């Protein structure tokens, strides 16, 4: 056992002491310094021993309390482990893996390590005591039959789920909640005394009273009844509760938001660059309510001057404030069909921080000078005040630049020249994008249109016009400038990182393309240009949709991280998100870094450390996925509800995904997806070929491939599971009755010519 001696004086030796002093009235040793000292010591230490080692006297109550809070926070986040004897030790010395649990609907799960690397498989037995999203410490205990690392949970660090939403089932007075979140495979027991008057079949919210154990079921108590199964708006309420989306504003947050008033004060405008004389305009969708970006463009001798002005959210949301803590918790705004859960209160998101027309607003502007080749050769950021000259929509701008929309042209006559200049710059930026080799995938986005009583009326495609692309290119340019500016200043930031294909996906992709007479150049590390070359070659092919989908699925998911790695899809070496601080927390962090640099602040004086940005990146990536899953659940519910009265009807569609258990079909024109289960395919034994994205019949040789045309009948709609089942009627131009079965390939029996036929039955 090492001899316990006082750790070196943290007031003098802690490299982060100045940061801690700025942030806390009663500073203690930083997390980094605590962990370093404990790693050097190499053995568990109780709180008293740690306090004594840091020479905190027993009567120094405030600092001892602050140290206790810090140690417990480090335990929650997996930086330290607290053993059964209340001893703390550094996780790295314990040989354990901290991470977050990912549940699977079939009951098993995975541990996603905090430090990256391969996921650990968690068996059914391990998952009996866990919920999806829990943070745990696990130890690698072996390799399972499929070659995956298998883990055993040593300690549960954090329970993130204290409430669940789902449908209540009653059996002899005892309730069972089936969670709406399918990643939680537990049924929650609700005793008769905790039913709260809820009826069988209702959608309810349950407070977890006792978490599941390996030998005990989770127990809950009903705290609210959301309503009956088919009530209007139920799908969004369920998604919000199921994914734990924060909805209610804490009182202190509302107080802070209202404190700023409804107009920008003269005092706030002082010391800022005045851009109010420029014809800056916002261009958004018809239903947008928060406007966080405005643009201005003018022609110069050596190219163009482009200004992208972004709402200065950082002027109102300061680090550590109640507004900031709530914005971080939410991570981003969530856009449901017909409803928005904003990241910031409406007083800011739709008020002071929204670049509404004809009112003064604070902004952080990016001024760029762009040459005729689309390259930014000079740029700067400005703390400014602006006034939007118009609130324009994509549809209006598209009409103006195409020479139509006379009524709109008259309304915005002073701005027409400005819009046409912006369009000219867009064409230059578009050529630059093509030369850069950015991947431009032609995908169809849809929106849900509601009728009376919030019932879905139809699903329609969202038309993407040149106005959308103009704004997109302007925002991309500003995001790249922001990333390169902060990289040059050596300030930490959250990059928007998008990696290329991993080796296995690359092998599968090349095998798939090879069967179609195509190839992907670039060797073991293809570039975006190599992908773009394939897209260029297939633009006139009838199977373009198929190939494009496979190319997209070969790429990884974009994440927020302080680790620089570039954006593969956009073909940028450094890329971040700067243009939407009203609805994305990473953008707000980037604004704070830029403001710090503009104020002449040093790297060591910045409010955040690189280590904190690791946490920010993980959290913001999680909230982004959470929002995507919640909106997908709500949309799937609505589409199932839309299809309830269409059971028995026939539709044509395309195979949108191929799995080992069947085919997912997206119906034409209504953009609803359902499953043809493998048991409903023509009689044969089908092999799943993941690389080829197809199912292949063993006997008849029938092939079902991604993007094939089919005709189906709606067989069943299950609203609880959000599933739609189809029966296959035709594949391509062939009816199901014409497809080969597992017997029909034997048109010539083996006994032919060898004697009389003994039976009228086909041999098996």
Buried (B, 14 or more C-beta within 10 A) or exposed (E): EEEEEEBBEBBEEBEBBEBBEEBEEBBBBBBBBBBBBBEEBEEBBBBEBBBBBBEBEEEBEEBBEBBBEBBBEBBEBBBBBBEEEEBBBBBBBBEBBBBBBBBBEEEBBBBBBBEEEEBBBBBEEBBBBBBBBBBBBBEBEEEEEEEBBBBBBBBBBEBEBEBBBBBBBBEEEEBBBBBBBBBBBBBBBBEEEBBBEBEEEBBBBBBBBEBBEEEEBBBBBBEBBBBEEEBEBBBBBBBBBBBBBBEEBBEEBBEBBEEBEEEBEEEBBEEBEEBBEBBBBBBBEEEBEBBBBBBBBBEEEEBBBBBBBBBBBBBBBEBEBBBBBBBBEBBBBBEBBBEBBBBBBBBBBBBBBBBBBEBBBBBBBBBBBBBEEBEBEEBEBBBBBBBBBBBBBBBBBBBBBEEEBEEBBEBBEEBBEBBEBBBBBBBBBBEBBBEBBBBBEEEEEBBBEBEEEBEBEBBEEEEBBBBBBBBBBBBBBBBBBBBBBBBEBEBBBBBBBBBBBEEEBBEBBBEBBEEBEBEBEBEEEBBBBBBBBBBEBBEEEEEBBBBBBBBEBBBBEBBBBBEBBBBBBBBBEBBBBBBBBBBBBBBBBBBBBBBBBBEEBEEEEBBBBBBBBBBBBBBBBBBBBBBBBBBEBBBBBBBBBBBEEBEEEEBBBBBBBBBEEBBBBBBEEBBBBBBBBBEBBBBBEBEBBEBBBBBBBEBBEBBBBBBBBBBBBBBEBEBEEBEBBBBBBBBEEEEBEEBBEBBBEEEEEEEEEEEEEEEEEEEE
